Amino acid sequence: MKRIIVLSLIVVSVLLIAIVPTFAAEKRFDGVTLKVFANSHDPMLKAVKWSVPVVKEKFGIDILMDEAPYGTQFDKAMSAFVAHTGQYDVIVGAHQWTGAWADGGYVIPLDDFIKNDPEFDPSIYVEKAYQINSEWKGKQYALPFNMEGRLMFYRKDIFEKEGFKVPTNREEWLNIVQSINNNPEYKEKGIWGAVYMYATEQGISYPFETYFQMFDWNSIKTENGFWDENFQICIDKPKMVEAFQYWQDRLKDMPPGVESYNLPEAYQFYIDGKAAMTEVWPLTLYGMLLDPANADLRAKTGTADIAIGYPMSGGWGIFICADSKIQEAAWEYIKFMTTAENDLFFFKEFGKGPSAKATYTDDSLKETYGDWLKGQSEAISKAVSYGKIATMSELYGGNFAVITNQIMTGKLPAEEGVDKLIEELKGILERAGYPQK
Amino acid sequence: MIEKRLKYYLILPAFIIFLSLAIYPLFFALRGSFYIWRYGMPAQFVGLKNYIDLFKSSFAWNALQNTIIYVILAVFLELIIGLVLAVLMNRELGFFRPVVRTALTIPMFVSPIVVGIIWRMIYNPHYGLFNWLLGTQGFAPTGNEYALFFVVLADVWQWTPFMYVIILAALQSIPPEILEAGEIDGTTGWQKFIHITLPSISYAIIIALTLRFMDATKALDLIYTLTYGGPGGGTETIGFLIFRTAFNDLNIGSATSFALIFTIVMGILITRFLGWLNRRFEIV
């Protein structure tokens, strides 16, 4: 008898399990598979990975993910776009790629979605984040996903001991650097005034940073100071020569070997307590400081606005690909990934750069991120963009960047180098479809 | 009649594959080299402009010079060190011989990308093994005008085992009778090496040299991770320049013209090199 009861219970349970899902509410995008091309940068990647089961549960969308690091994502996406493989519906991309993708018709403007979706409210985003990621030629091509602006990290303990104030211009900055470098106590400890990146991959050797950090940005009034609103070259040659000469001279104030420093080396140098100041992408360095092993250094570290010029923005947006056949689902996905709630969650859980205003003022973050988050908010509100023309990749990784590195490392005199850069820029703009008068 | 045609039918599949995967892309690339052809932009016919620009480009000449230095230095050092190691490992070393022989080949099996990352750590000016060995602090091997030589060093570390393995195999194939006959004739160790061993393994050396020569001229992966062509293009080779033009700048037309000229130049150099070896040693 007992057996019969147990058996009956099992049969009833199995039947219930089979029947219940048929009564479950049908989701809006049940059966839709969205192909997402994510960037391998850890915080962004973790956020996209997190979304896979959540989006399935919420919208019924299955996510098929691909990923690539910064160095190869752009050309991998371009190959798929040019061949119209339809390989991706949604792509997480850097804002400087916008022109190449938008001008080629590979990503769609989101304006119609924005206009027709009553749920969508762009005012939740930090204005600069929304504009940089990614407004292009009067249209919105992406929703802001990951945002950061260059910050200065400095050693509060050293500054307090020596009576230094946070530098606000290049003279003050240089005085501090040289005071520390000439102090026998710090020399013995192997501590340098500042560490920067002079190598080719990224960093100060890039023309953008070098040039921008020399003047009041408001005097330029165009996207990046290289070209005007009509895409005609407007480089202020004397300023640029001065900028390069300044940074050439600063090589002698930097730790030896800095010519080979890219991002990882510069981050590590600061983490090892060997520099009193550095200016880097803040998320990664702050993430390293949050490691319990670096708690001591974190307590000694302060953040401030960069001392010279205006901070560069590092911005990532989420785009919808033109070849996508499921753009409605794609819109729902990118909207979901950039809500204020998820922005806060992604920052807290994965360290993704916040784009929503609410994240910067959230009370729960004050204790851990207080000063840093405030500094980030200010840096982003002032941040300037690299530019978005279709040939941007030539500017930050082609001959233009090689010449810049030659000047920075003293292989080429600044005056001659700037002439070469202007010549190179002419070609870059013309290839992007902007003939030079 | 059918038998007469059968041979053509039999080679047809291979011919179609060859035509579609080698000949067609070659002509497609040749055609592309006459255009300003950029991903995402309409192609524009420019005739020989890409070729003229190439000859006028200081970046191309710089890359060519770097490639020549890189190839000559790397292949020469790999040959000498590989030869010495092979001769040493050809001797009786007892228990250690299999262990050392195997250990010596390990670098060859590491991906060049990984080799680049490892050497980037080794060359770190403040924490790297290189500075520790030299007893210096702050010396950046890849941050100065000698960077190319330090990239060559990483290449030599990785590819010397290739030379060593091929030469060792050739050494072991020399019939002992020849060496014994030399000894009976009263040759010294050095004479035996120069007049018997070296001529006997010269065919293997030529093969190893040719393979390494072709491989080193396309060096890209190691440079990509170790220096990214820097500082200031100081380690930029032809392979890297073509890669940069095609996949960073997306200038497919220019990159194609670079690649075609490079292929022709390398083809001529290798043919002449093999021809010279043939005349000099009568072995190819």
Interface residues (C-beta under 8 A of the other chain):
Chain A: D75 M78 S79 F81 V82 A100 W101 D103 G104 Y106 G190 Y198 A199 T200 E201 P255 P256 G257 V258 E259 S260 Y261 E265 Q268 F269 D272 K274 A390 T391 S393 E394 G397 G398 N399 V402 I403 N405 Q406 I407 M408 T409 K411 L412 R431 G433
Chain B: I36 R38 Y39 G40 M41 F59 Y123 N124 P125 H126 Y127 Q137 G138 F139 A140 P141 T142 G143 N144 E145 T227 Y228 G229 G230 P231 G232 G233 G234 E236 R244 T245 F247 N248 D249 L250 N251
